[in-house]
């Protein structure tokens, strides 16, 4: 019975995912930049491979989770899949409407710092960061605290804001540092 319930939940989840992809009012066209690229069932390298793309292929991106982009219209199918952000060229305004002016101003500030390769707002009080290769692990706690406190101040967030620094290789090896402000 438990197996049947798990299967039913998986089917309903995938149907809801496909419906969301078709109904999503915001989408952006992207071009694959990798020679070959695996399309995954979910965001993460441990997820099942559901397709493959090649350099120059065009896809429609409609969501992101951390460093993973949710796509549709690949391989001539109606399925959705996930690819790494590092291997797709997307317009500068990708996902920008999802944030207000304050969030966009913060992201511009964080980008201008020059020591971050990825900044992701996961929730109102949670940030994910990847430091550029030059910065290194030694400064990760200081950078995370500065970014979390700046986000809290710029957006007037009540309560603590947490910043997690992840390794360049991805989350599978665990986080480097997890800091809250205050």
N, C-alpha and C positions, 0 to 999 in steps of 0.2 A: 504494500500500500504506500509506504514511504517513497519507494522508487517511482510509482505512478504519480504521486503528488509532485515530486521533484521534476519529472518530465513535463507535467502539465504546467507548472510554474515557468519552466524554461521556454515552453512554446508560447505562453501568454506574454512573457517578457520580450521574446523576439518579435512577436506580432506588434506589441506596443512600440517597440523600437522602430520598426519599419513604418508604422503609421506616423510616428513623430517625424521621421525623416521626410515623408511625403508632405506633411502639413507644415513643416517649419517655414515660416515666412522669410527668414534670412538665410541666404546661402551665397557662397562665393565660389567661383571657378578657380581651380588650382592646377598647376602643371607639375608632374613628377620630375624630380631632378636626379634621382638615383638611377644607376644602370638597371638594376632590378630591385623591386621592393615588395616585401610581403605585406598583404592586407590581413589584419588579424580580426578575430571575432570580438575582441574587447580591447580596451586600452592597456597595453603591457606586452612585453616580449614573451611572457609565459602563455599568452592566449593562443588558441588554435589558429592556424593559417587557413584563411578562407578564400584567398585569391592572390594573384601576383600582378604587379604593374611594371612598366618599363619607362625609361626616360622619355619624356615628351607626352606621355599619356595625360589626358585631361580628366579631372574628376570634379565633383561638386562637394565642397566642404560645408558642413552646416553646424558643427559643434566642436568643442575641444574639451579635453580633460587633462590638465597638466600639460605634458609635452606630447599628447596624442590628439590627432585630428580625426573626427568622425566624418566619413565620406559616404557618398552614394553615387550611383551611375558609373560604376566601373565594371569592366569585363562584360558589358552589354547586359547586365542583370539589374534587377530592382533591389538586390540585397544591399545592406549597409556593411561597413567595415571600418577599421581603425588603422591609421598609419602614423608613423613617427613624424613629428613636426619638422624634424631636421631635413626631411627628404621631399618636401613639397614647397613650391613657390606659390605664395598667396599674395593677394593685394594688401597694401599697407593698412587698409581699413578692416581687415579680417577680424570679426568679432567685436570691433570697436563699438557698435551701437548697443552692445550688451551692457555697457557701463555708462554712467553719467559723467558729467564734466569733471567732478572731483576725482573719480577713479581714473579717468583718462589723464588728468594732470599729474596724479601720483605716478602712473605708469611711465609717463614721459620723464618725470623727475628720476625715477629708478633707472630707466634706460640711460639717461644722461650721466649717471654715476660712472659708468665705464667699467665697473667691476662685476657686473652681473650678466650672464648670458641668457637666463630665463627668469622671468618674474611672473608668477601666476597667482591671481586672487582666487582662492579656493572657496572662501566664504567671507562674510562680513568681518570676521575676526581671525582669519587664517590665510597665511601666504605661503607659497612654495617658491624657493629660490634655487638657482644653480649658479655658482660663481664661475666667472671666466677662468680659463686655464692658468692665467698669470697670477691671480689672487691667491689661490691655494687654500688649504685647510686651516692654516695657522690664523687667518683673519676671519674665518667663517662666523665665529660667535659675535665678534664686533660688528661685522656687516649685517648679520641677521638682526641684531638688536637695533642698529641704526635704522634699518628699513622698517622693522615692525613699529618702532616708536614714531617714525615719520608718517607712516600710514595712519596710525592712530591719531596723530595730531592733525594731519591734513584733512582727514575725513571725519574728525570729531567723534570717533568711535568710543562709546562708553564701555569700560571693562577692558580686560587684557586683549592684546593682539599677539598671535603666535606666528613666528616665522620659522619654517623648517628648511634647512639647506640640504639639498640632495646631491649625490655625486653625478658627475657628467654622464657616467655610464647608465644611469637610471636608478629607479627605486628598488630594484631587486636586491641590491647590496645593503639596503637600509639607509637611513638618514645620517648625515654627518653631525649636525647640531640642530637642536630644537630649543628656541628661545622665545620667551614671552615678554611683552612690554605692557605695563610696568611689571 
